[in-house]
Amino acid sequence: MMSDNAILYSALAILGLPLLSYVLIFFFGKKLPRQGDFIGVGFMGIAQLLAIRIFIAFWKIGDPSYRVEKAFTWLDLGGFRIDAGILVDGMTAVMLMVVCIVSFLVHLYSVGYMHGDSRYDRFFAFLGFFTFSMMGVVLANNLFFLYVFWELVGLSSYLLIGFYFYKDSAANANKKAFLTNRVGDWGFWVGILVFFTVTGTLNYFELFAHVHAGTIKGTLLGWAGVALFMGCVGKSAQMPLHIWLPDAMEGPTPVSALIHAATMVAAGVYMVARLAPLFGADAMMVILYVGAITAFITSTIALVKTDIKRVLAFSTLSQLGYMVMALGAGDPTNAMFHLTTHAMFKALLFLAAGSVIHAVHSQEMPDMGGLRKKLPITFVTMLIGTLALSGVPFFAGFYSKDGILGSTLAFGMTSGHYLPFILGITAAAITPFYMFRLIFMTFFGKPQIQEKYDHAHESPLSMTIPLMTLAVLSIIAAGWQTADKGWFAKFAAPYDVTAISAEFNIEGAGDQLVVHDEHAQVGHDAETTVEVAHGEEHGSADAHGAEAHGEHHDVAHTAHVRAMVMSISMALLGITLSWWVYYRKKVNTAALQEKYHGAYTVLQHMYYFDELYHATVYPFTLWVASVCAAFDRIVIDGIVNGTGYLTRMVSWISGLIDNYFVDGAVNGVAAVFQGAGEGFRRIQTGRIQTYLAYVSASVLILVLVYRVL
């Protein structure tokens, strides 16, 4: 078994290898063989082996609460101190595996996909920087360094989304992604400041203990939680900040796979799951509804899109909505489980889409058709990814999505909030419909453009090996079990905040015990929520807790069974309808679009969010900027320039006084004495007869004066 130090050093190596790859390729790539791509692939391969080593170590430990943490003082200003440290626990081990697997396969895939690109070396350098940034998010043990790496993820995504910066669409897309995320990150930073101001710490587990003890509670806790969640709304593209993700398709396809599967959009879900105890009941309700609405609305947009990458982009938005919905329903375990399985099949789908684009040099599905014979490996692997995404039994996505729907239904049964489940189960029917629409339009039927079809060919091994690997993982990743019964239960479970509080010796507020109220994780060993009034027997509280736990277990079991039946039914319904419409062509889609032109137009314009922002937010922002500019120009610059003019005037007057009065007086005295000296010098001739004449004249004058007076 690995020692704690070995785990820490392995984690640090995983963090450092992508950064080293970035530095070497960025500065020396042009001078290296193959422009240094072997460094990126090789270093990520080593990181993958180290991640597997950590994963196996935590598998053997089998305790989700076990963690290894190490920190040192990074900044100490007396009353203000920040520690830098890393945290490795079961959740970290899973995320390291996910990020390393996808990043390594994307690096390998890029060798074939980006071959011949003029900035080939720069692309691999940016991939390394992106992976390093995400690893930092995963390994940080406090909010400050989480935020530092959070912003680095935003920077690296800016560089990769706008990799083809000479295209206006790509340049606009990366600016849109960067600026939209600044809105969410502003809220995230405000939330961090609130928690730090109240508790005086940034460490995750100390914060959990403080929240449990009631150091921060009530309305302040709710608003602070919502502020933190804004970071997730930006990074994980939840409504209303979801607008940047479809445009991010302007980046190269390997970038799309990396962003959508394991890095940027996963960061928000991971953050909320990691910080779950910091979100009060009010914040959880906001999270629940934001996720449910996002899952439903974005799935409907995918129904009408014809760009193969944009269909997958809206699919990602919908699946992220599922994860956030699970977080809001108090089930971070299934949210992380779906993040894990989704990373496999979504990376597969994007890379398979890249293989199709590589073959036909088009992203428009109406330009394709009949490609299953030309691209057999791409077809089979993409079909597997589609089945997993659609929630078909025995594929990984079924087990994680079923867990989310079950938890959401259980929450509705205990709280009366059924709308999130209704939206989620509806999206579960829409998803297989538009995904099999993609399959049928791309791989079945007759070629739409014969020339493109004739030139199409299967991708090289550097691209198909990642596809086959991810296809296998899309089948086995869940282990054919739900999160609470399969392998995932060894790595993730709700935090034991009572034990964490005891660890930091932070007492509870009054006699209040752990309270999760209606958001307690249903059916996943959540702590029973009770309050003990003064004088009440603990035995009766324990009995009440056991009874409540039993009731929650029954509700959870019933909900999961019902959700599973409905989920399978929705998947079959969606696939059947898609087959009927796009394979059998029993429905005239053009006539349908014409009949429901209004709805079709709304979906094509993505509910007019961009138009709404162009009409309101953007002009308002520009107006505020112009007001600030005018204030700066008139008031600030006026004060500064006025002060300058006043200073110059005072200096001029001071110069006049100095020149004509002060210097005049000084120079005048000097002139008098100089003149007097000159006069006396003339008197001092050195001749005795002159002196006798002066004496005689003086005596004569004195006599005259005496006579007169």
GULODO-707806 format. One record per residue (C-alpha): residue in one letter; x, y, z. Coordinates in steps of 0.02 Angstrom, whole numbers, plus 50000, padded with zeros to 5 digits. Layout:
AXYZ...
//
This chain:
M500005000050000M500615017449959S501165028250104D500415045450129N502025053550069A502025042849912I500235048249876L500695066549899Y502255065549791S501305056349655A499955069749658L501265083549647A502065074549499I500365073549412L500185092349440G501945096349381L502095085449226P500835095049118L501635111449172L503355105049125S502645099148959Y501965116548928V503615125148967L504685113548860I503545113648709F503125132148718F504945137848724F505845124048629G504495115248525K505075122148358K506815115048388L506255097848447P505875082548338R504025081948290Q503905099148372G503895091048543D502225081848530F503025066348606I503375076448765G501535080648788V500955062948752G502345054948854F502165065949007M500275063549009G500565044748994I501665045449149A500355056049239Q499055043049191L500085029149270L500295039349429A498425042749434I498085024149417R499285021049561I498355033349673F496675026249617I497185008549663A497835014449832F496165022249877W495255007049807K496194996249930I495855008250073G493995008250029D493585022450148P492815037950065S493225048650217Y495085044650212R496125059350153V497935064650139E498245083250157K499825093550166A500045112450172F501355125650205T501255144250240W501225153550076L500865171050144D500885177150324L500495195350364G500145193150547G498265193250556F498115187450375R498815170550325I498605159650172D499215141750162A499625132550001G499225114250005I498555099149915L497155087349962V497035069349902D495495059149947G494335047249857M493495061049757T495205067749707A495785050349654V494275048549538M494495065849463L496355063049433M495915047249338V494575055949236V495635070949189C497195060549152I496275047749045V495395060648939S496895072248927F498075058148878L496895051748745V496595069348679H498475071948668L498645055648572Y497165059648460S497875076948422V499445069248346G498375063748198Y497025077148200M498185092248210H499525085148096G500165098447977D499475113248075S500615128348069R500525130448259Y500625111948300D501885114448442R500905128748519F499325117948522F500185104248624A500925117348740F499195124548774L498485107148804G499785104648940F499395121349019F497535117549016T497805100649100F498945108349231S497625121249274M496265108049297M497415097249402G497665112149516V495785114049537V495665095649583L497125095549706A496885112349796N496435110949980N495775128550007L494685141449922F496075153549880F497105141649776L495525133949705Y495135151349639V496905153849573F496835137949469W495025141649427E495595157449340L497015148249255V495735136249182G494835151549112L496445158249037S496935141648958S495195139348886Y495335156848811L496955151648725L496255135248657I494505140948605G495315155148509F496725144348441Y496225149248264F496275167448317Y496405173648138K494575168548115D493375181648180S492185168148243A493545160048348A494185176648415N492425181748463A492075164748541N493565164948658K493175182848712K491365177948743A491885162948847F493145173048946L491995187848983T490465177249022N491485167449148R492065183549228V490265186649280G490135169949368D491885171449441W491465188349517G490085179949618F491245165549662W492535177849731V491205187049831G490665170449908I492465166249954L492685183250037V491085181150138F491605164150206F493355170250244T492745186050330V491555176650444T492605161250483G494395167450460T494915151950362L494965145950182N495295127450213Y493875116450152F493665105750306E493855119850430L492485128950336F491375113450348A491655113050535H491235131550553V489625129750453H489145114550557A489495124350716G488415138850659T489805151650638I488935156650478K487115152450456G485405158550402T485205171250265L487055175150256L487465156850228G486145155950092W486775171049997A488595165850018G488145148749946V487255156549798A488785167549767L489905152149766F488695143549648M488875157949525G490615151149491C489815134749439V488505143849334G489925151749234K491155137349220S489875123449200A488825134249083Q487175134249176M485785145949130P485845160549108L487745160249081H487675145348963I487855155648804W489745153848788L489835134848773P489045132348600D490195145748528A491695137048606M491535124348464E492605136448363G494125128448444P494905112648371T493875096848404P495135089348528V494905105348630S493025102848627A493255085148693L494415090948832I493315105648885H491675096148879A492265079848955A493535082449092T494125100049122M493265116849113V491425112449122A491785098649249A492615111249365G490975119349419V490125102849463Y491685096849553M491775113049652V489975111949714A490165093449757R491795096749848L491055111149948A489335103149974P489215107050163L489385125650127F487715126650036G486185129550143A484405124550102D483995140450007A485555139349900M485195120949866M483475125249801V484215137949682I485485124949623L484105111949598Y483015122849487V484445130449387G485075112949345A483355106249299I482915120949187T484615120149102A484435101349071F482745103448988I482945119448887T484645115348812S484055097948762T482645105648661I483865116848567A484865101548512L483325095248420V483535107748278K485415110248264T486295102948112D488115106548159I488715089948231K489815098348363R488455110348417V487235095948442L488515088148559A488815105048642F486985106848689S487005088748744T488415093348863L487405108048930S485945096348963Q487015083349051L487835096749156G486085102049204Y485765084349265M487325084949373V486885101849448M485105095849477A485785081149577L486855093049679G485315103449718A484345087849768G485685084249898D486535070149802P488325075449762T488845057149750N487775053649597A488235070549524M490075065549530F489665048049469H488805055349315L490245067449291T491405052249285T490395041849162H489925057149058A491765061349037M492055044748950F490615044748826K490635063448793A492495063248754L492125048448641L490715057548552F491735073248521L493255063648460A492145053048349A491365068948280G493135075148247S493475059048151V491935062248044I492445080448015H494205074647973A493465062947841V492195074247756H492895091647799S491185097747855Q490275099448020E488535100147943M487565083847960P486525087347802D488185086047705M488465068247768G487515051847758G487995033647729L489675035447817R489545019347920K490325009747775K491735022247753L492075024847940P491665008148024I492685010948182T492055028748203F490265022848175V490315008648303T491195018948436M490045033948411L488535022548421I489175015948588G489405033648652T487645038048594L486895023048683A487815027848843L487235045848831S485455040448794G485365030648957V485165013348879P485384999349007F487074990849021F487985006448962A488845017749088G487705032749067F486165022849117Y486735019549295S487305037249334K485825045849252D484625033749338G485395038249506I485125056849473L483315054649419G482985043449569S483695056049692T482735070249611L481105060449619A481455055749800F481725074149839G480075078249754M479165064749853T479815071550019S479705090249981G478335091849850H479525099349720Y479135087949572L479505100349432P481395096849426F481055078249404I479745081649269L480985092549174G482355079549197I481325064649138T480715074648988A482515078548941A482855059948959A481645056748815I482295071148708T484125066048724P484025049148634F482925057148501Y484175070448447M485685059148472F484995045548358R484495059348239L486355063148232I486765044748203F485475042248066M485895058447974T487765055247982F487995036647956F486395030247873G485445033947714K486205039647551P487715051247539Q487095069147527I488675075647441Q489445061947336E491135070447320K491355071447508Y490795053447527D492025047347395H493495055647479A493015050047655H494125037147740E494385030247914S495525040248029P497295034448072L497685023648224S498215038648327M496395044248316T495475027548318I496405020048468P495725033848584L493995030748510M494065012048547T494765014948721L493405027348766A492075015848690V492595002048809L492575014248955S490855020448903I490225002848932I491164997749089A491475014349180A489975012449296G490394994449336W488574990049297Q488084996449469T487365012249543A488475024449638D487985018249811K488274999749773G489694998949647W491525003749646F491125022249663A490535019749843K492355016649892F492825034049834A491395046049868A490105047850005P489295062350100Y490465071250219D490385066450402V490345084350462T490165079150644A491825070050637I492605084550542S492015096850675A492745085750811E494375084950715F494525103950719N493815105150895I492445117050842E490905115850952G489135115750886A487965130350911G486995126851070D486285109451077Q485955108250891L486545092350808V486865089650622V485435096950524H485215093750338D483335096250338E482465091950176H484065091850077A484805076850167Q485465064650039V484055052250018G484545034150011H486415037150016D486845035250199A486525053450236E486565058450418T484855059050498T484325076650541V483735080050714E483715094250839V483785090951023A482935103551136H483595106951310G483175092551424E482665080251286E483315062551302H484625057651175G483905040251166S482265046651098A483225057250973D484165041850915A482545032250897H481795046550799G483345047050688A483255028450654E481415029750610A481745044450494H483185035150413G482055020350379E480735031450302H482025039950192H482695023050137D480955017250086V480625033349991A482305032149904H482025014049853T480285017749785A480895033149694H482365024149613V481285009849551R480005021849476A481355032949401M482245017949325V480645011849240M480245029149174S482035032249120I482115016149018S480405019948944M480945037448894A482555031048814L481605018048711L480295030848663G481595043448605I482565030548504T480975023648424L480335040848374S482035045548303W482085029248203W480335032548139V480705050348086Y482515049948026Y482815031947973R481135026547908K480745044647857K478915042547898V478785060847947N479085075447831T480235085947942A480215100647821A478325101547829L478385099648017Q479605114248030E478475124747921K476935120248023Y477775124548187H478845138448116G478725149248272A479355135748390Y480685130448265T481315148348250V481395150348439L482425134448454Q483575139348309H483885155948396M484195146748560Y482735155348647Y483475172148596F484645173148744D486025180848639E484805193148561L484135197548733Y485885200848798H486315210848642A484765221448672T484945223748860V486515218048949Y487795223048818P487105240848788F486905243248975T488695237449002L489325249048866W488285263248939V489025260149112A490745259549032S490425276048942V489795283949103C491335277849194A492425284249051A491555301149057F491725301749246D493555297349228R493805310149090I492805324449168V492915321749355I494495311649387D495505318949244G494705335949281I495315335149461V497025328949409N497205341349265G496435355449368T497655351849507G499035352349377Y498455368949307L498265376149483T499985369949529R500725377749373M499845394449409V500435394649589S502165390249529W502105404649402I501565417149536S502855410149654G504145412349515L503645430449491I503775433949678D505425425049684N506105434149531Y505495451749566F505305452949755V506445440449837D507815440749706G507505459549680A507785463349865V509305452349875N510045458949714G509595477049763V510525475749929A511985468149838A511955482149709V511935495549847F513395487949935Q514285484949772G514005503149722A514555509149893G516075498349882E516455505049710G516305522849776F517405519449926R518655510849812R518845526749712I519155536649872Q520535524849925T521845531249800G523405528949908R523985546949878I524285558050032Q523855574449943T522145567149899Y521835562350079L522385580050137A521165587550012Y519765576450080V520195581350258S520235599950214A518565598450124S517845589250271V518435602250394L517735616050283I516065607450274L516005604950462V516415623450489L515055628650368V513805617250451Y514305623950623R514105641850563V512425638650485L511715629150633
//
